[in-house]
Amino acid sequence: MTIGFIGTGHITKAVVEGLCGDGDPPAPILLSPRNRTVAADLAGRFESVSVATDNQAVLDGAETVVLAVRPQVAPEILEPLHFRADHLVVSLIALRPQAELGPLIAPATRVSRAVPLPSAARRLGPVVYYPADEKVEALLARFGTPIAAESESAFHRLWTLTSLVAPYYALMAEIMAWTEKGGVAPETARAYLDSMFHTLAVMARDGEASYADLAASAQTKGGINEQVMAILGERDAFAPWREGVEAVFRRMERGMAEAG
Ligand SMILES: NC(=O)c1ccc[n+]([C@@H]2O[C@H](COP(=O)([O-])OP(=O)(O)OC[C@H]3O[C@@H](n4cnc5c(N)ncnc54)[C@H](OP(=O)(O)O)[C@@H]3O)[C@@H](O)[C@H]2O)c1
């Protein structure tokens, strides 16, 4: 089963590296020629990857078609293309809901939207997708952990969470700077932070407790966690985080059509 990609940019590069990188005999992969440099690089590195002459040749040569172009240009790129009814379409395009994709890919009807992270290159990270589809799930499992959303709105809410990557790293940078300022060697601080936050994530993932219970049980009376939580609580420090994700979610729900 050949997997075709329309749009060969950052996320296609990560997904193709994930698909090809682990010695699995991967399905043949057919890339659209843009971006030329990225497409040539991938085709040069992986035997199963080739570059089609144009976007229509990708559709003609593939059974599964992954859409990975920017949302602003998606209609003008997709409208002239001839999809087949038997195409399985996986759209990675932001801000273009199912209802808008339908007419662009007709007569194909089997379409799921998905959100890989750049860590797909290392086969790591969640890949939220909607609607659930066995074949799509099997494809996504080859470069991440597929998580089916129960509705398109739930899909937008989970996609919204990917906007917390920069805030998360920025928080780490802030704490790191504070630690170093107190005289801790950067490599020591970094080793500690990486190990501590990795451990917290693993403990939450492998346990039964809710996040709220984990936060409560870490706050012993009169202890240092309780002290920091009290200061954060006084300043309503989680409010900007809620406002940030709410603003992104509203933008996702409006989509391109309404955003103009
Ligand atoms: N980056 C992420 O982490 C991520 C994650 C999930 C979803 N997405 C979504 O995936 C889509 C692509 O994102 P990206 O970060 O990969 O963007 P990108 O790096 O800009 O890639 C888009 C690619 O589309 C190509 N393109 C432009 N016009 C084309 C045409 N007529 N035919 C075929 N290809 C054409 C561009 O080629 P040129 O370079 O030659 O212009 C570029 O290589 C977006 O909708 C984004 O929202 C991205």
PDBQT file of the ligand as one rigid body, heavy atoms in Angstrom, charges set to zero:
ROOT
HETATM    1  N1  LIG A 301       4.853  21.387  11.966  1.00  0.00    +0.000 N 
HETATM    2  C1  LIG A 301       4.098  20.708  12.850  1.00  0.00    +0.000 C 
HETATM    3  O1  LIG A 301       4.559  20.349  13.955  1.00  0.00    +0.000 OA
HETATM    4  C2  LIG A 301       2.687  20.311  12.503  1.00  0.00    +0.000 A 
HETATM    5  C3  LIG A 301       2.037  19.390  13.328  1.00  0.00    +0.000 A 
HETATM    6  C4  LIG A 301       0.738  18.988  12.989  1.00  0.00    +0.000 A 
HETATM    7  C5  LIG A 301       0.113  19.497  11.873  1.00  0.00    +0.000 A 
HETATM    8  N2  LIG A 301       0.779  20.407  11.103  1.00  0.00    +0.000 N 
HETATM    9  C6  LIG A 301       0.068  20.923   9.914  1.00  0.00    +0.000 C 
HETATM   10  O2  LIG A 301       0.682  20.343   8.776  1.00  0.00    +0.000 OA
HETATM   11  C7  LIG A 301       0.637  21.272   7.687  1.00  0.00    +0.000 C 
HETATM   12  C8  LIG A 301       2.053  21.480   7.188  1.00  0.00    +0.000 C 
HETATM   13  O3  LIG A 301       2.837  22.022   8.242  1.00  0.00    +0.000 OA
HETATM   14  P1  LIG A 301       4.420  22.150   8.145  1.00  0.00    +0.000 P 
HETATM   15  O4  LIG A 301       4.899  22.636   9.445  1.00  0.00    +0.000 OA
HETATM   16  O5  LIG A 301       4.972  20.901   7.576  1.00  0.00    +0.000 OA
HETATM   17  O6  LIG A 301       4.522  23.335   7.078  1.00  0.00    +0.000 OA
HETATM   18  P2  LIG A 301       5.642  23.615   5.980  1.00  0.00    +0.000 P 
HETATM   19  O7  LIG A 301       6.970  23.179   6.520  1.00  0.00    +0.000 OA
HETATM   20  O8  LIG A 301       5.464  24.987   5.502  1.00  0.00    +0.000 OA
HETATM   21  O9  LIG A 301       5.256  22.582   4.835  1.00  0.00    +0.000 OA
HETATM   22  C9  LIG A 301       4.268  22.841   3.878  1.00  0.00    +0.000 C 
HETATM   23  C10 LIG A 301       4.828  22.344   2.573  1.00  0.00    +0.000 C 
HETATM   24  O10 LIG A 301       3.838  22.527   1.564  1.00  0.00    +0.000 OA
HETATM   25  C11 LIG A 301       4.567  22.776   0.372  1.00  0.00    +0.000 C 
HETATM   26  N3  LIG A 301       3.735  23.338  -0.671  1.00  0.00    +0.000 N 
HETATM   27  C12 LIG A 301       3.429  24.641  -0.927  1.00  0.00    +0.000 A 
HETATM   28  N4  LIG A 301       2.683  24.734  -2.036  1.00  0.00    +0.000 NA
HETATM   29  C13 LIG A 301       2.521  23.478  -2.487  1.00  0.00    +0.000 A 
HETATM   30  C14 LIG A 301       1.846  22.924  -3.595  1.00  0.00    +0.000 A 
HETATM   31  N5  LIG A 301       1.182  23.679  -4.491  1.00  0.00    +0.000 N 
HETATM   32  N6  LIG A 301       1.858  21.582  -3.751  1.00  0.00    +0.000 NA
HETATM   33  C15 LIG A 301       2.496  20.782  -2.872  1.00  0.00    +0.000 A 
HETATM   34  N7  LIG A 301       3.169  21.253  -1.809  1.00  0.00    +0.000 NA
HETATM   35  C16 LIG A 301       3.168  22.589  -1.633  1.00  0.00    +0.000 A 
HETATM   36  C17 LIG A 301       5.646  23.738   0.803  1.00  0.00    +0.000 C 
HETATM   37  O11 LIG A 301       6.674  23.789  -0.171  1.00  0.00    +0.000 OA
HETATM   38  P3  LIG A 301       7.656  25.066  -0.302  1.00  0.00    +0.000 P 
HETATM   39  O12 LIG A 301       8.564  24.982   0.897  1.00  0.00    +0.000 OA
HETATM   40  O13 LIG A 301       8.344  24.829  -1.594  1.00  0.00    +0.000 OA
HETATM   41  O14 LIG A 301       6.776  26.283  -0.285  1.00  0.00    +0.000 OA
HETATM   42  C18 LIG A 301       6.083  23.102   2.110  1.00  0.00    +0.000 C 
HETATM   43  O15 LIG A 301       7.128  22.203   1.914  1.00  0.00    +0.000 OA
HETATM   44  C19 LIG A 301      -0.008  22.541   8.214  1.00  0.00    +0.000 C 
HETATM   45  O16 LIG A 301      -1.375  22.570   7.878  1.00  0.00    +0.000 OA
HETATM   46  C20 LIG A 301       0.153  22.428   9.727  1.00  0.00    +0.000 C 
HETATM   47  O17 LIG A 301      -0.864  23.064  10.415  1.00  0.00    +0.000 OA
HETATM   48  C21 LIG A 301       2.044  20.807  11.370  1.00  0.00    +0.000 A 
ENDROOT
TORSDOF 0
